[in-house]
Amino acid sequence: MRSMHASSMPPRPMQLWFAVFLPFACGYFLSYLFRVVNAVIAPDLVRDVGLGAAELGLLTSTYFLTFAAFQLPLGILLDRYGPRRTEAGLLLFAAAGAWIFASSDSVLGLTIGRGLIGFGVSACLMAAFKAFVLWFPRERLPQVNGFQMAAGGLGALSATQPVEFALGFTDWRGVFMLLAVLTLAVAVLIFFTVPDREEPQHGMHLGDQVRGISRVFTNRLFWRIAPWTVMSQASFLSIQGLWSGPWLRDVGGFDRSGVAVVLATVSVAMIAGFISLGTLAQRTGRPLRVAEAGVLVFLCVQLLLIIGWREMAWPLWLLFGFFGTVGILPYAVLSQRFPAALAGRVNTGLNLLVFVCAFAGQWAMGAVIDLWPSSDGHYALDGYRAAFGMMFVLQLAATAWYFAAGRDLSGGKPLEGH
């Protein structure tokens, strides 16, 4: 079935927002809600299943592992079958994973459910980026991508106080059963609402599709930008998706309701960051300059969190949420430097690296925190310092690589924004 799909009359600009942007925004809303909800329900999981910090980190980061594992096949599917079919089909697996997670009583069952969720939402951002490249003018991409990321911010916001409020009426199992139903509904919305746009690569052989991946991963500009944006995004995802909540409790001294309030405001700051930084990048025409400045501020904020400046904990986490979003801007830069037919593979290739590092980082942070003794489920300040410091050093090294590489890795051509 093709819904309003491949029609000869392209949608008008306002129709694009309702028929293309809104359905994919709903998918990414759920993807981000799934991604960060464990930061709120972590005490419940620790209590009900008896998890340590390393086990909690591994369980939560399984989302990133399965998400990352499907990125390269996802790029081929997006470029071959289009974002509508690909995302709608995958969301069915996410719905199943949420139901399994809600029904499980063991670490294994929870891990399988979490893994299926990560696999099922693996297209929610990249399918949207692919659709935006196909339907929106290229000069609008940084802004449209920013609004898409803001939809994820709303999902992160919904995973804080709204989830905490819902836990007053049900438990975390009931929350995940509801999420399973909502995920199924969004899959139906995307399949029957989003238009298709036929592209030449539909007739390409699988070998041609795979060679496209090789073309992306052997591009020198890709490898100038990738380590920098990957470590920034991976650190943001690792911390915001899990360890922000325990830090606020153990280092910041907030109670459970206070943690939910702070995380909610961090999500608001994240939404503001996605929208305002994306808009700034569009208006200046220099997304890389905006990203460079934002990453440097992001590093400074993390350094203050590592020191453990408790009196400024809330403002620092607001800045963390705002400037942690800046790492998404290079996606638009890279997608515009490749042919549109490769857009799916460019973005998913970058996303593969981001989520592999997010998986490793979130798990490793838990393992590092576990090196210090805990008390009644509370972790040591020195453990947080070591774990956050590990991610800081990796980001600093990747940033040094980006600036040191300069024009050389762009093949002698000046990069946009310089």
Rosetta blueprint (number, residue, H / E / L):
1 M L
2 R L
3 S L
4 M L
5 H L
6 A L
7 S L
8 S L
9 M L
10 P L
11 P L
12 R L
13 P H
14 M H
15 Q H
16 L H
17 W H
18 F H
19 A H
20 V H
21 F H
22 L H
23 P H
24 F H
25 A H
26 C H
27 G H
28 Y H
29 F H
30 L H
31 S H
32 Y H
33 L H
34 F H
35 R H
36 V H
37 V L
38 N H
39 A H
40 V H
41 I H
42 A H
43 P H
44 D H
45 L H
46 V H
47 R H
48 D H
49 V H
50 G L
51 L L
52 G L
53 A H
54 A H
55 E H
56 L H
57 G H
58 L H
59 L H
60 T H
61 S H
62 T H
63 Y H
64 F H
65 L H
66 T H
67 F H
68 A H
69 A H
70 F L
71 Q H
72 L H
73 P H
74 L H
75 G H
76 I H
77 L H
78 L H
79 D H
80 R H
81 Y H
82 G L
83 P H
84 R H
85 R H
86 T H
87 E H
88 A H
89 G H
90 L H
91 L H
92 L H
93 F H
94 A H
95 A H
96 A H
97 G H
98 A H
99 W H
100 I H
101 F H
102 A H
103 S H
104 S L
105 D L
106 S L
107 V H
108 L H
109 G H
110 L H
111 T H
112 I H
113 G H
114 R H
115 G H
116 L H
117 I H
118 G H
119 F H
120 G H
121 V L
122 S L
123 A L
124 C L
125 L L
126 M H
127 A H
128 A H
129 F H
130 K H
131 A H
132 F H
133 V H
134 L H
135 W H
136 F L
137 P L
138 R H
139 E H
140 R H
141 L H
142 P H
143 Q H
144 V H
145 N H
146 G H
147 F H
148 Q H
149 M H
150 A H
151 A H
152 G H
153 G H
154 L H
155 G H
156 A H
157 L H
158 S H
159 A L
160 T L
161 Q H
162 P H
163 V H
164 E H
165 F H
166 A H
167 L L
168 G L
169 F L
170 T L
171 D L
172 W H
173 R H
174 G H
175 V H
176 F H
177 M H
178 L H
179 L H
180 A H
181 V H
182 L H
183 T H
184 L H
185 A H
186 V H
187 A H
188 V H
189 L H
190 I H
191 F H
192 F H
193 T H
194 V L
195 P L
196 D L
197 R L
198 E L
199 E L
200 P H
201 Q H
202 H H
203 G H
204 M L
205 H L
206 L H
207 G H
208 D H
209 Q H
210 V H
211 R H
212 G H
213 I H
214 S H
215 R H
216 V H
217 F H
218 T L
219 N L
220 R H
221 L H
222 F H
223 W H
224 R H
225 I H
226 A H
227 P H
228 W H
229 T H
230 V H
231 M H
232 S H
233 Q H
234 A H
235 S H
236 F H
237 L H
238 S H
239 I H
240 Q H
241 G H
242 L H
243 W H
244 S H
245 G H
246 P H
247 W H
248 L H
249 R H
250 D H
251 V L
252 G L
253 G L
254 F L
255 D L
256 R H
257 S H
258 G H
259 V H
260 A H
261 V H
262 V H
263 L H
264 A H
265 T H
266 V H
267 S H
268 V H
269 A H
270 M H
271 I H
272 A H
273 G H
274 F H
275 I H
276 S H
277 L H
278 G H
279 T H
280 L H
281 A H
282 Q H
283 R H
284 T H
285 G L
286 R L
287 P H
288 L H
289 R H
290 V H
291 A H
292 E H
293 A H
294 G H
295 V H
296 L H
297 V H
298 F H
299 L H
300 C H
301 V H
302 Q H
303 L H
304 L H
305 L H
306 I H
307 I H
308 G L
309 W L
310 R H
311 E H
312 M H
313 A H
314 W H
315 P H
316 L H
317 W H
318 L H
319 L H
320 F H
321 G H
322 F H
323 F H
324 G H
325 T H
326 V H
327 G H
328 I H
329 L H
330 P H
331 Y H
332 A H
333 V H
334 L H
335 S H
336 Q H
337 R L
338 F L
339 P L
340 A H
341 A H
342 L H
343 A H
344 G H
345 R H
346 V H
347 N H
348 T H
349 G H
350 L H
351 N H
352 L H
353 L H
354 V H
355 F H
356 V H
357 C H
358 A H
359 F H
360 A H
361 G H
362 Q H
363 W H
364 A H
365 M H
366 G H
367 A H
368 V H
369 I H
370 D L
371 L L
372 W L
373 P L
374 S L
375 S E
376 D L
377 G L
378 H E
379 Y L
380 A L
381 L H
382 D H
383 G H
384 Y H
385 R H
386 A H
387 A H
388 F H
389 G H
390 M H
391 M H
392 F H
393 V H
394 L H
395 Q H
396 L H
397 A H
398 A H
399 T H
400 A H
401 W H
402 Y H
403 F H
404 A H
405 A H
406 G L
407 R L
408 D H
409 L H
410 S H
411 G L
412 G L
413 K L
414 P L
415 L L
416 E L
417 G L
418 H L
